[in-house]
């Protein structure tokens, strides 16, 4: 079958390890099911995999891709939850959880095999391309906002790094939930787009906000950490799910964190129940994922280049 896969690990030039071509079709496994992929979306996780983060040489070649929507063996339209082993289904209770492509072949292919437990019905209101955007970036944003930040309608939230998949999702979901959303970006066009999507205002990184916020959603890391901490009101919450600019800020702001009794919460992906809630939320409210571009699978490298260069707003989707 046709697929986009990691053939080599290159930490400095990750796209050197990306190949597109034939790979073996998935084999049947007890308790697993095969899904025919209609659409799959890119995540930074795929780029990090090519750098060897969470993916070792011994696992190569590895078909990339965490997210997908398609049809199951009975022809039903489905969405995949990409956390394998979260409850032991399909792998046994002692296997630690992993994301597709860390242990098992991914979704950038004509077919993918996952535990039957990991398959959810796709709402009819969502296209395959839209549904394929939800299981990683949008689920991460949903969990950050509604589970770990614990915000309520009317609260103020700062989203750092508008343009990325998680940040874009957080702006759209926050606006739909009645939050007062602020955003930052180095790029003026991305700031304008953030406002069009529902942010009250968008600023350059480090700018003083009109008010201190109840929560900050942080995916940028070192470059915005100090600004994130300083933007919180006393008792506020900083939720972090990534560090694309690096994990080690020059100033940790520890004095401010303890004196203002701020909470710092790590957040990774989400549960199957949260993905179901996100699907229901999108179907009920009309919220739809922001898609930057849709490309056929044989142009996967083009999509990776857009993501690696930061030249996108929203998700890149590959169709099969």
C-alpha positions as protocol buffer text, in pm:
chain_id: "A"
residue {
  index: 1
  type: UNK
  ca { x: 0 y: 0 z: 0 }
}
residue {
  index: 2
  type: UNK
  ca { x: 107 y: 361 z: -52 }
}
residue {
  index: 3
  type: UNK
  ca { x: 238 y: 544 z: 255 }
}
residue {
  index: 4
  type: UNK
  ca { x: 457 y: 827 z: 389 }
}
residue {
  index: 5
  type: UNK
  ca { x: 710 y: 693 z: 638 }
}
residue {
  index: 6
  type: UNK
  ca { x: 1025 y: 755 z: 837 }
}
residue {
  index: 7
  type: UNK
  ca { x: 1307 y: 562 z: 671 }
}
residue {
  index: 8
  type: UNK
  ca { x: 1590 y: 728 z: 865 }
}
residue {
  index: 9
  type: UNK
  ca { x: 1642 y: 946 z: 1172 }
}
residue {
  index: 10
  type: UNK
  ca { x: 1809 y: 1282 z: 1111 }
}
residue {
  index: 11
  type: UNK
  ca { x: 1806 y: 1511 z: 1414 }
}
residue {
  index: 12
  type: UNK
  ca { x: 1935 y: 1815 z: 1227 }
}
residue {
  index: 13
  type: UNK
  ca { x: 1758 y: 1774 z: 891 }
}
residue {
  index: 14
  type: UNK
  ca { x: 1450 y: 1566 z: 979 }
}
residue {
  index: 15
  type: UNK
  ca { x: 1293 y: 1577 z: 632 }
}
residue {
  index: 16
  type: UNK
  ca { x: 1593 y: 1383 z: 500 }
}
residue {
  index: 17
  type: UNK
  ca { x: 1441 y: 1077 z: 664 }
}
residue {
  index: 18
  type: UNK
  ca { x: 1096 y: 1111 z: 505 }
}
residue {
  index: 19
  type: UNK
  ca { x: 1011 y: 869 z: 223 }
}
residue {
  index: 20
  type: UNK
  ca { x: 693 y: 816 z: 21 }
}
residue {
  index: 21
  type: UNK
  ca { x: 622 y: 480 z: -142 }
}
residue {
  index: 22
  type: UNK
  ca { x: 498 y: 125 z: -92 }
}
residue {
  index: 23
  type: UNK
  ca { x: 479 y: -37 z: 249 }
}
residue {
  index: 24
  type: UNK
  ca { x: 327 y: -370 z: 359 }
}
residue {
  index: 25
  type: UNK
  ca { x: -47 y: -366 z: 431 }
}
residue {
  index: 26
  type: UNK
  ca { x: -132 y: -406 z: 802 }
}
residue {
  index: 27
  type: UNK
  ca { x: -178 y: -757 z: 935 }
}
residue {
  index: 28
  type: UNK
  ca { x: -478 y: -869 z: 1138 }
}
residue {
  index: 29
  type: UNK
  ca { x: -432 y: -879 z: 1516 }
}
residue {
  index: 30
  type: UNK
  ca { x: -675 y: -1009 z: 1780 }
}
residue {
  index: 31
  type: UNK
  ca { x: -882 y: -724 z: 1919 }
}
residue {
  index: 32
  type: UNK
  ca { x: -765 y: -482 z: 1649 }
}
residue {
  index: 33
  type: UNK
  ca { x: -944 y: -353 z: 1341 }
}
residue {
  index: 34
  type: UNK
  ca { x: -831 y: -215 z: 1006 }
}
residue {
  index: 35
  type: UNK
  ca { x: -949 y: 128 z: 894 }
}
residue {
  index: 36
  type: UNK
  ca { x: -936 y: 250 z: 535 }
}
residue {
  index: 37
  type: UNK
  ca { x: -797 y: 602 z: 563 }
}
residue {
  index: 38
  type: UNK
  ca { x: -979 y: 885 z: 386 }
}
residue {
  index: 39
  type: UNK
  ca { x: -793 y: 1177 z: 545 }
}
residue {
  index: 40
  type: UNK
  ca { x: -509 y: 1225 z: 795 }
}
residue {
  index: 41
  type: UNK
  ca { x: -361 y: 1542 z: 943 }
}
residue {
  index: 42
  type: UNK
  ca { x: -5 y: 1644 z: 1025 }
}
residue {
  index: 43
  type: UNK
  ca { x: 120 y: 1727 z: 1374 }
}
residue {
  index: 44
  type: UNK
  ca { x: 453 y: 1845 z: 1509 }
}
residue {
  index: 45
  type: UNK
  ca { x: 474 y: 1499 z: 1662 }
}
residue {
  index: 46
  type: UNK
  ca { x: 540 y: 1367 z: 1310 }
}
residue {
  index: 47
  type: UNK
  ca { x: 831 y: 1609 z: 1265 }
}
residue {
  index: 48
  type: UNK
  ca { x: 975 y: 1519 z: 1604 }
}
residue {
  index: 49
  type: UNK
  ca { x: 949 y: 1150 z: 1511 }
}
residue {
  index: 50
  type: UNK
  ca { x: 1177 y: 1214 z: 1214 }
}
residue {
  index: 51
  type: UNK
  ca { x: 1425 y: 1363 z: 1463 }
}
residue {
  index: 52
  type: UNK
  ca { x: 1413 y: 1044 z: 1669 }
}
residue {
  index: 53
  type: UNK
  ca { x: 1203 y: 1180 z: 1957 }
}
residue {
  index: 54
  type: UNK
  ca { x: 986 y: 892 z: 2073 }
}
residue {
  index: 55
  type: UNK
  ca { x: 1098 y: 683 z: 1775 }
}
residue {
  index: 56
  type: UNK
  ca { x: 1412 y: 470 z: 1774 }
}
residue {
  index: 57
  type: UNK
  ca { x: 1619 y: 339 z: 1484 }
}
residue {
  index: 58
  type: UNK
  ca { x: 1513 y: -15 z: 1576 }
}
residue {
  index: 59
  type: UNK
  ca { x: 1149 y: 70 z: 1488 }
}
residue {
  index: 60
  type: UNK
  ca { x: 1221 y: 190 z: 1134 }
}
residue {
  index: 61
  type: UNK
  ca { x: 1074 y: 204 z: 880 }
}
residue {
  index: 62
  type: UNK
  ca { x: 772 y: 359 z: 1055 }
}
residue {
  index: 63
  type: UNK
  ca { x: 464 y: 492 z: 878 }
}
residue {
  index: 64
  type: UNK
  ca { x: 402 y: 837 z: 1024 }
}
residue {
  index: 65
  type: UNK
  ca { x: 72 y: 1000 z: 1122 }
}
residue {
  index: 66
  type: UNK
  ca { x: -133 y: 1004 z: 1444 }
}
residue {
  index: 67
  type: UNK
  ca { x: -468 y: 1134 z: 1323 }
}
residue {
  index: 68
  type: UNK
  ca { x: -711 y: 988 z: 1073 }
}
residue {
  index: 69
  type: UNK
  ca { x: -1072 y: 953 z: 969 }
}
residue {
  index: 70
  type: UNK
  ca { x: -1197 y: 684 z: 736 }
}
residue {
  index: 71
  type: UNK
  ca { x: -1416 y: 377 z: 714 }
}
residue {
  index: 72
  type: UNK
  ca { x: -1404 y: 63 z: 923 }
}
residue {
  index: 73
  type: UNK
  ca { x: -1434 y: -295 z: 803 }
}
residue {
  index: 74
  type: UNK
  ca { x: -1814 y: -265 z: 793 }
}
residue {
  index: 75
  type: UNK
  ca { x: -1811 y: 59 z: 595 }
}
residue {
  index: 76
  type: UNK
  ca { x: -1893 y: 284 z: 892 }
}
residue {
  index: 77
  type: UNK
  ca { x: -1740 y: 634 z: 897 }
}
residue {
  index: 78
  type: UNK
  ca { x: -1503 y: 657 z: 1193 }
}
residue {
  index: 79
  type: UNK
  ca { x: -1241 y: 870 z: 1370 }
}
residue {
  index: 80
  type: UNK
  ca { x: -935 y: 724 z: 1543 }
}
residue {
  index: 81
  type: UNK
  ca { x: -824 y: 792 z: 1898 }
}
residue {
  index: 82
  type: UNK
  ca { x: -447 y: 776 z: 1860 }
}
residue {
  index: 83
  type: UNK
  ca { x: -343 y: 694 z: 2218 }
}
residue {
  index: 84
  type: UNK
  ca { x: -277 y: 320 z: 2223 }
}
residue {
  index: 85
  type: UNK
  ca { x: -295 y: 128 z: 2548 }
}
residue {
  index: 86
  type: UNK
  ca { x: -464 y: 405 z: 2745 }
}
residue {
  index: 87
  type: UNK
  ca { x: -690 y: 152 z: 2912 }
}
residue {
  index: 88
  type: UNK
  ca { x: -518 y: -172 z: 2816 }
}
residue {
  index: 89
  type: UNK
  ca { x: -763 y: -249 z: 2537 }
}
residue {
  index: 90
  type: UNK
  ca { x: -593 y: -432 z: 2253 }
}
residue {
  index: 91
  type: UNK
  ca { x: -246 y: -441 z: 2409 }
}
residue {
  index: 92
  type: UNK
  ca { x: -281 y: -569 z: 2764 }
}
residue {
  index: 93
  type: UNK
  ca { x: -291 y: -380 z: 3094 }
}
residue {
  index: 94
  type: UNK
  ca { x: 86 y: -372 z: 3153 }
}
residue {
  index: 95
  type: UNK
  ca { x: 188 y: -199 z: 2830 }
}
residue {
  index: 96
  type: UNK
  ca { x: 245 y: 175 z: 2880 }
}
residue {
  index: 97
  type: UNK
  ca { x: 39 y: 414 z: 2673 }
}
residue {
  index: 98
  type: UNK
  ca { x: 190 y: 541 z: 2352 }
}
residue {
  index: 99
  type: UNK
  ca { x: 87 y: 753 z: 2056 }
}
residue {
  index: 100
  type: UNK
  ca { x: 63 y: 596 z: 1713 }
}
residue {
  index: 101
  type: UNK
  ca { x: 406 y: 583 z: 1543 }
}
residue {
  index: 102
  type: UNK
  ca { x: 592 y: 548 z: 1874 }
}
residue {
  index: 103
  type: UNK
  ca { x: 525 y: 173 z: 1876 }
}
residue {
  index: 104
  type: UNK
  ca { x: 276 y: 107 z: 1596 }
}
residue {
  index: 105
  type: UNK
  ca { x: 249 y: 204 z: 1230 }
}
residue {
  index: 106
  type: UNK
  ca { x: 63 y: 529 z: 1168 }
}
residue {
  index: 107
  type: UNK
  ca { x: -208 y: 681 z: 954 }
}
residue {
  index: 108
  type: UNK
  ca { x: -26 y: 831 z: 652 }
}
residue {
  index: 109
  type: UNK
  ca { x: -121 y: 527 z: 447 }
}
residue {
  index: 110
  type: UNK
  ca { x: -411 y: 368 z: 265 }
}
residue {
  index: 111
  type: UNK
  ca { x: -491 y: 158 z: 572 }
}
residue {
  index: 112
  type: UNK
  ca { x: -408 y: 156 z: 943 }
}
residue {
  index: 113
  type: UNK
  ca { x: -473 y: -104 z: 1212 }
}
residue {
  index: 114
  type: UNK
  ca { x: -564 y: 1 z: 1568 }
}
residue {
  index: 115
  type: UNK
  ca { x: -737 y: -159 z: 1868 }
}
residue {
  index: 116
  type: UNK
  ca { x: -1111 y: -174 z: 1806 }
}
residue {
  index: 117
  type: UNK
  ca { x: -1155 y: 27 z: 2129 }
}
residue {
  index: 118
  type: UNK
  ca { x: -977 y: 322 z: 1962 }
}
residue {
  index: 119
  type: UNK
  ca { x: -1240 y: 369 z: 1690 }
}
residue {
  index: 120
  type: UNK
  ca { x: -1522 y: 624 z: 1736 }
}
residue {
  index: 121
  type: UNK
  ca { x: -1815 y: 704 z: 1506 }
}
residue {
  index: 122
  type: UNK
  ca { x: -1757 y: 1012 z: 1290 }
}
residue {
  index: 123
  type: UNK
  ca { x: -2038 y: 1266 z: 1322 }
}
residue {
  index: 124
  type: UNK
  ca { x: -2220 y: 1309 z: 992 }
}
residue {
  index: 125
  type: UNK
  ca { x: -2184 y: 1686 z: 1030 }
}
residue {
  index: 126
  type: UNK
  ca { x: -1805 y: 1665 z: 990 }
}
residue {
  index: 127
  type: UNK
  ca { x: -1619 y: 1589 z: 668 }
}
residue {
  index: 128
  type: UNK
  ca { x: -1337 y: 1334 z: 672 }
}
residue {
  index: 129
  type: UNK
  ca { x: -1086 y: 1619 z: 641 }
}
residue {
  index: 130
  type: UNK
  ca { x: -1236 y: 1806 z: 937 }
}
residue {
  index: 131
  type: UNK
  ca { x: -1264 y: 1498 z: 1156 }
}
residue {
  index: 132
  type: UNK
  ca { x: -903 y: 1402 z: 1085 }
}
residue {
  index: 133
  type: UNK
  ca { x: -786 y: 1726 z: 1248 }
}
residue {
  index: 134
  type: UNK
  ca { x: -937 y: 1653 z: 1588 }
}
residue {
  index: 135
  type: UNK
  ca { x: -764 y: 1357 z: 1761 }
}
residue {
  index: 136
  type: UNK
  ca { x: -431 y: 1524 z: 1846 }
}
residue {
  index: 137
  type: UNK
  ca { x: -408 y: 1905 z: 1822 }
}
residue {
  index: 138
  type: UNK
  ca { x: -777 y: 1979 z: 1880 }
}
residue {
  index: 139
  type: UNK
  ca { x: -809 y: 1715 z: 2152 }
}
residue {
  index: 140
  type: UNK
  ca { x: -500 y: 1859 z: 2320 }
}
residue {
  index: 141
  type: UNK
  ca { x: -653 y: 2208 z: 2314 }
}
residue {
  index: 142
  type: UNK
  ca { x: -987 y: 2076 z: 2444 }
}
residue {
  index: 143
  type: UNK
  ca { x: -821 y: 1905 z: 2740 }
}
residue {
  index: 144
  type: UNK
  ca { x: -602 y: 2208 z: 2813 }
}
residue {
  index: 145
  type: UNK
  ca { x: -901 y: 2443 z: 2823 }
}
residue {
  index: 146
  type: UNK
  ca { x: -1181 y: 2245 z: 2979 }
}
residue {
  index: 147
  type: UNK
  ca { x: -1007 y: 1980 z: 3191 }
}
residue {
  index: 148
  type: UNK
  ca { x: -676 y: 2126 z: 3306 }
}
residue {
  index: 149
  type: UNK
  ca { x: -734 y: 2503 z: 3297 }
}
residue {
  index: 150
  type: UNK
  ca { x: -1085 y: 2460 z: 3433 }
}
residue {
  index: 151
  type: UNK
  ca { x: -1205 y: 2786 z: 3279 }
}
residue {
  index: 152
  type: UNK
  ca { x: -1569 y: 2889 z: 3266 }
}
residue {
  index: 153
  type: UNK
  ca { x: -1768 y: 3112 z: 3032 }
}
residue {
  index: 154
  type: UNK
  ca { x: -1661 y: 3473 z: 3081 }
}
residue {
  index: 155
  type: UNK
  ca { x: -1307 y: 3388 z: 3194 }
}
residue {
  index: 156
  type: UNK
  ca { x: -1006 y: 3538 z: 3015 }
}
residue {
  index: 157
  type: UNK
  ca { x: -748 y: 3317 z: 2846 }
}
residue {
  index: 158
  type: UNK
  ca { x: -418 y: 3390 z: 2671 }
}
residue {
  index: 159
  type: UNK
  ca { x: -318 y: 3159 z: 2385 }
}
residue {
  index: 160
  type: UNK
  ca { x: 50 y: 3183 z: 2293 }
}
residue {
  index: 161
  type: UNK
  ca { x: 168 y: 3124 z: 1936 }
}
residue {
  index: 162
  type: UNK
  ca { x: -140 y: 3170 z: 1717 }
}
residue {
  index: 163
  type: UNK
  ca { x: -109 y: 2977 z: 1394 }
}
residue {
  index: 164
  type: UNK
  ca { x: -7 y: 2640 z: 1532 }
}
residue {
  index: 165
  type: UNK
  ca { x: -260 y: 2359 z: 1540 }
}
residue {
  index: 166
  type: UNK
  ca { x: -316 y: 2353 z: 1917 }
}
residue {
  index: 167
  type: UNK
  ca { x: -320 y: 2732 z: 1953 }
}
residue {
  index: 168
  type: UNK
  ca { x: -563 y: 2776 z: 1664 }
}
residue {
  index: 169
  type: UNK
  ca { x: -793 y: 2512 z: 1811 }
}
residue {
  index: 170
  type: UNK
  ca { x: -782 y: 2680 z: 2151 }
}
residue {
  index: 171
  type: UNK
  ca { x: -889 y: 3015 z: 2003 }
}
residue {
  index: 172
  type: UNK
  ca { x: -1186 y: 2864 z: 1819 }
}
residue {
  index: 173
  type: UNK
  ca { x: -1296 y: 2640 z: 2106 }
}
residue {
  index: 174
  type: UNK
  ca { x: -1250 y: 2918 z: 2363 }
}
residue {
  index: 175
  type: UNK
  ca { x: -1462 y: 3163 z: 2166 }
}
residue {
  index: 176
  type: UNK
  ca { x: -1737 y: 2902 z: 2116 }
}
residue {
  index: 177
  type: UNK
  ca { x: -1738 y: 2834 z: 2492 }
}
residue {
  index: 178
  type: UNK
  ca { x: -1784 y: 3199 z: 2584 }
}
residue {
  index: 179
  type: UNK
  ca { x: -1427 y: 3279 z: 2690 }
}
residue {
  index: 180
  type: UNK
  ca { x: -1248 y: 3609 z: 2642 }
}
residue {
  index: 181
  type: UNK
  ca { x: -951 y: 3497 z: 2432 }
}
residue {
  index: 182
  type: UNK
  ca { x: -627 y: 3689 z: 2374 }
}
residue {
  index: 183
  type: UNK
  ca { x: -357 y: 3558 z: 2141 }
}
residue {
  index: 184
  type: UNK
  ca { x: 3 y: 3629 z: 2044 }
}
residue {
  index: 185
  type: UNK
  ca { x: 205 y: 3580 z: 1728 }
}
residue {
  index: 186
  type: UNK
  ca { x: 521 y: 3724 z: 1575 }
}
residue {
  index: 187
  type: UNK
  ca { x: 341 y: 3742 z: 1241 }
}
residue {
  index: 188
  type: UNK
  ca { x: 99 y: 4030 z: 1174 }
}
residue {
  index: 189
  type: UNK
  ca { x: -110 y: 3825 z: 930 }
}
residue {
  index: 190
  type: UNK
  ca { x: -149 y: 3549 z: 1189 }
}
residue {
  index: 191
  type: UNK
  ca { x: -257 y: 3804 z: 1449 }
}
residue {
  index: 192
  type: UNK
  ca { x: -526 y: 3931 z: 1213 }
}
residue {
  index: 193
  type: UNK
  ca { x: -640 y: 3577 z: 1145 }
}
residue {
  index: 194
  type: UNK
  ca { x: -657 y: 3501 z: 1517 }
}
residue {
  index: 195
  type: UNK
  ca { x: -896 y: 3793 z: 1564 }
}
residue {
  index: 196
  type: UNK
  ca { x: -1106 y: 3676 z: 1270 }
}
residue {
  index: 197
  type: UNK
  ca { x: -1136 y: 3336 z: 1440 }
}
residue {
  index: 198
  type: UNK
  ca { x: -1260 y: 3484 z: 1767 }
}
residue {
  index: 199
  type: UNK
  ca { x: -972 y: 3631 z: 1968 }
}
residue {
  index: 200
  type: UNK
  ca { x: -1070 y: 3962 z: 2127 }
}
residue {
  index: 201
  type: UNK
  ca { x: -724 y: 4100 z: 2049 }
}
residue {
  index: 202
  type: UNK
  ca { x: -393 y: 3962 z: 1925 }
}
residue {
  index: 203
  type: UNK
  ca { x: -52 y: 4098 z: 2024 }
}
residue {
  index: 204
  type: UNK
  ca { x: 315 y: 4058 z: 1954 }
}
residue {
  index: 205
  type: UNK
  ca { x: 486 y: 3814 z: 2194 }
}
residue {
  index: 206
  type: UNK
  ca { x: 567 y: 3981 z: 2525 }
}
residue {
  index: 207
  type: UNK
  ca { x: 316 y: 4265 z: 2488 }
}
residue {
  index: 208
  type: UNK
  ca { x: 125 y: 4385 z: 2793 }
}
residue {
  index: 209
  type: UNK
  ca { x: -235 y: 4260 z: 2789 }
}
residue {
  index: 210
  type: UNK
  ca { x: -538 y: 4477 z: 2870 }
}
residue {
  index: 211
  type: UNK
  ca { x: -598 y: 4258 z: 3173 }
}
residue {
  index: 212
  type: UNK
  ca { x: -443 y: 3968 z: 3357 }
}
residue {
  index: 213
  type: UNK
  ca { x: -597 y: 3639 z: 3257 }
}
residue {
  index: 214
  type: UNK
  ca { x: -740 y: 3338 z: 3437 }
}
residue {
  index: 215
  type: UNK
  ca { x: -539 y: 3090 z: 3231 }
}
residue {
  index: 216
  type: UNK
  ca { x: -257 y: 3076 z: 2975 }
}
residue {
  index: 217
  type: UNK
  ca { x: -226 y: 2800 z: 2717 }
}
residue {
  index: 218
  type: UNK
  ca { x: 142 y: 2751 z: 2645 }
}
residue {
  index: 219
  type: UNK
  ca { x: 284 y: 2550 z: 2355 }
}
residue {
  index: 220
  type: UNK
  ca { x: 580 y: 2772 z: 2261 }
}
residue {
  index: 221
  type: UNK
  ca { x: 798 y: 2717 z: 2567 }
}
residue {
  index: 222
  type: UNK
  ca { x: 1114 y: 2909 z: 2649 }
}
residue {
  index: 223
  type: UNK
  ca { x: 1047 y: 3209 z: 2424 }
}
residue {
  index: 224
  type: UNK
  ca { x: 712 y: 3298 z: 2584 }
}
residue {
  index: 225
  type: UNK
  ca { x: 739 y: 3143 z: 2932 }
}
residue {
  index: 226
  type: UNK
  ca { x: 812 y: 3464 z: 3125 }
}
residue {
  index: 227
  type: UNK
  ca { x: 533 y: 3648 z: 2946 }
}
residue {
  index: 228
  type: UNK
  ca { x: 291 y: 3366 z: 3021 }
}
residue {
  index: 229
  type: UNK
  ca { x: 364 y: 3374 z: 3393 }
}
residue {
  index: 230
  type: UNK
  ca { x: 345 y: 3755 z: 3412 }
}
residue {
  index: 231
  type: UNK
  ca { x: 10 y: 3758 z: 3230 }
}
residue {
  index: 232
  type: UNK
  ca { x: -172 y: 3552 z: 3494 }
}
residue {
  index: 233
  type: UNK
  ca { x: -388 y: 3695 z: 3769 }
}
residue {
  index: 234
  type: UNK
  ca { x: -326 y: 3567 z: 4125 }
}
residue {
  index: 235
  type: UNK
  ca { x: -436 y: 3203 z: 4148 }
}
residue {
  index: 236
  type: UNK
  ca { x: -432 y: 3164 z: 3770 }
}
residue {
  index: 237
  type: UNK
  ca { x: -334 y: 2853 z: 3578 }
}
residue {
  index: 238
  type: UNK
  ca { x: -62 y: 2802 z: 3318 }
}
residue {
  index: 239
  type: UNK
  ca { x: -123 y: 2488 z: 3112 }
}
residue {
  index: 240
  type: UNK
  ca { x: 168 y: 2366 z: 2901 }
}
residue {
  index: 241
  type: UNK
  ca { x: 152 y: 2098 z: 2632 }
}
residue {
  index: 242
  type: UNK
  ca { x: 461 y: 2176 z: 2427 }
}
residue {
  index: 243
  type: UNK
  ca { x: 783 y: 2372 z: 2397 }
}
residue {
  index: 244
  type: UNK
  ca { x: 855 y: 2429 z: 2030 }
}
residue {
  index: 245
  type: UNK
  ca { x: 1105 y: 2709 z: 2109 }
}
residue {
  index: 246
  type: UNK
  ca { x: 1287 y: 2498 z: 2369 }
}
residue {
  index: 247
  type: UNK
  ca { x: 1218 y: 2354 z: 2716 }
}
residue {
  index: 248
  type: UNK
  ca { x: 1451 y: 2570 z: 2927 }
}
residue {
  index: 249
  type: UNK
  ca { x: 1347 y: 2935 z: 2977 }
}
residue {
  index: 250
  type: UNK
  ca { x: 1621 y: 3175 z: 3086 }
}
residue {
  index: 251
  type: UNK
  ca { x: 1402 y: 3304 z: 3370 }
}
residue {
  index: 252
  type: UNK
  ca { x: 1178 y: 3054 z: 3548 }
}
residue {
  index: 253
  type: UNK
  ca { x: 979 y: 3321 z: 3737 }
}
residue {
  index: 254
  type: UNK
  ca { x: 963 y: 3098 z: 4046 }
}
residue {
  index: 255
  type: UNK
  ca { x: 914 y: 3390 z: 4286 }
}
residue {
  index: 256
  type: UNK
  ca { x: 609 y: 3507 z: 4095 }
}
residue {
  index: 257
  type: UNK
  ca { x: 469 y: 3153 z: 4073 }
}
residue {
  index: 258
  type: UNK
  ca { x: 477 y: 3086 z: 4446 }
}
residue {
  index: 259
  type: UNK
  ca { x: 394 y: 3440 z: 4563 }
}
residue {
  index: 260
  type: UNK
  ca { x: 83 y: 3467 z: 4342 }
}
residue {
  index: 261
  type: UNK
  ca { x: -5 y: 3100 z: 4405 }
}
residue {
  index: 262
  type: UNK
  ca { x: -11 y: 3021 z: 4035 }
}
residue {
  index: 263
  type: UNK
  ca { x: -71 y: 2669 z: 3909 }
}
residue {
  index: 264
  type: UNK
  ca { x: 148 y: 2514 z: 3639 }
}
residue {
  index: 265
  type: UNK
  ca { x: -15 y: 2209 z: 3482 }
}
residue {
  index: 266
  type: UNK
  ca { x: 129 y: 1973 z: 3223 }
}
residue {
  index: 267
  type: UNK
  ca { x: -112 y: 1845 z: 2962 }
}
residue {
  index: 268
  type: UNK
  ca { x: -72 y: 1568 z: 2706 }
}
residue {
  index: 269
  type: UNK
  ca { x: -328 y: 1467 z: 2444 }
}
residue {
  index: 270
  type: UNK
  ca { x: -664 y: 1360 z: 2592 }
}
residue {
  index: 271
  type: UNK
  ca { x: -882 y: 1062 z: 2670 }
}
residue {
  index: 272
  type: UNK
  ca { x: -1123 y: 877 z: 2442 }
}
residue {
  index: 273
  type: UNK
  ca { x: -1413 y: 1026 z: 2639 }
}
residue {
  index: 274
  type: UNK
  ca { x: -1275 y: 1375 z: 2582 }
}
residue {
  index: 275
  type: UNK
  ca { x: -1241 y: 1306 z: 2210 }
}
residue {
  index: 276
  type: UNK
  ca { x: -1604 y: 1194 z: 2203 }
}
residue {
  index: 277
  type: UNK
  ca { x: -1702 y: 1513 z: 2385 }
}
residue {
  index: 278
  type: UNK
  ca { x: -1503 y: 1719 z: 2135 }
}
residue {
  index: 279
  type: UNK
  ca { x: -1674 y: 1547 z: 1842 }
}
residue {
  index: 280
  type: UNK
  ca { x: -2013 y: 1616 z: 2002 }
}
residue {
  index: 281
  type: UNK
  ca { x: -1915 y: 1978 z: 2070 }
}
residue {
  index: 282
  type: UNK
  ca { x: -1822 y: 2037 z: 1706 }
}
residue {
  index: 283
  type: UNK
  ca { x: -2137 y: 1868 z: 1577 }
}
residue {
  index: 284
  type: UNK
  ca { x: -2365 y: 2061 z: 1811 }
}
residue {
  index: 285
  type: UNK
  ca { x: -2210 y: 2408 z: 1784 }
}
residue {
  index: 286
  type: UNK
  ca { x: -2099 y: 2421 z: 1422 }
}
residue {
  index: 287
  type: UNK
  ca { x: -1735 y: 2467 z: 1528 }
}
residue {
  index: 288
  type: UNK
  ca { x: -1502 y: 2333 z: 1260 }
}
residue {
  index: 289
  type: UNK
  ca { x: -1126 y: 2279 z: 1259 }
}
residue {
  index: 290
  type: UNK
  ca { x: -921 y: 2545 z: 1082 }
}
residue {
  index: 291
  type: UNK
  ca { x: -755 y: 2382 z: 781 }
}
residue {
  index: 292
  type: UNK
  ca { x: -454 y: 2550 z: 624 }
}
residue {
  index: 293
  type: UNK
  ca { x: -433 y: 2322 z: 321 }
}
residue {
  index: 294
  type: UNK
  ca { x: -541 y: 1983 z: 187 }
}
residue {
  index: 295
  type: UNK
  ca { x: -285 y: 1779 z: -9 }
}
residue {
  index: 296
  type: UNK
  ca { x: -286 y: 1430 z: -159 }
}
residue {
  index: 297
  type: UNK
  ca { x: -71 y: 1178 z: 26 }
}
residue {
  index: 298
  type: UNK
  ca { x: 190 y: 1171 z: -251 }
}
residue {
  index: 299
  type: UNK
  ca { x: 262 y: 1540 z: -169 }
}
residue {
  index: 300
  type: UNK
  ca { x: 326 y: 1468 z: 199 }
}
residue {
  index: 301
  type: UNK
  ca { x: 673 y: 1624 z: 182 }
}
residue {
  index: 302
  type: UNK
  ca { x: 518 y: 1957 z: 81 }
}
residue {
  index: 303
  type: UNK
  ca { x: 298 y: 1946 z: 389 }
}
residue {
  index: 304
  type: UNK
  ca { x: 593 y: 1863 z: 614 }
}
residue {
  index: 305
  type: UNK
  ca { x: 790 y: 2154 z: 469 }
}
residue {
  index: 306
  type: UNK
  ca { x: 503 y: 2395 z: 543 }
}
residue {
  index: 307
  type: UNK
  ca { x: 486 y: 2275 z: 902 }
}
residue {
  index: 308
  type: UNK
  ca { x: 862 y: 2278 z: 955 }
}
residue {
  index: 309
  type: UNK
  ca { x: 885 y: 2633 z: 821 }
}
residue {
  index: 310
  type: UNK
  ca { x: 592 y: 2761 z: 1026 }
}
residue {
  index: 311
  type: UNK
  ca { x: 428 y: 2874 z: 703 }
}
residue {
  index: 312
  type: UNK
  ca { x: 76 y: 2772 z: 795 }
}
residue {
  index: 313
  type: UNK
  ca { x: -232 y: 2870 z: 995 }
}
residue {
  index: 314
  type: UNK
  ca { x: -429 y: 2568 z: 1108 }
}
residue {
  index: 315
  type: UNK
  ca { x: -390 y: 2208 z: 1004 }
}
residue {
  index: 316
  type: UNK
  ca { x: -236 y: 2044 z: 699 }
}
residue {
  index: 317
  type: UNK
  ca { x: -449 y: 1749 z: 587 }
}
residue {
  index: 318
  type: UNK
  ca { x: -342 y: 1463 z: 364 }
}
residue {
  index: 319
  type: UNK
  ca { x: -608 y: 1279 z: 163 }
}
residue {
  index: 320
  type: UNK
  ca { x: -576 y: 921 z: 44 }
}
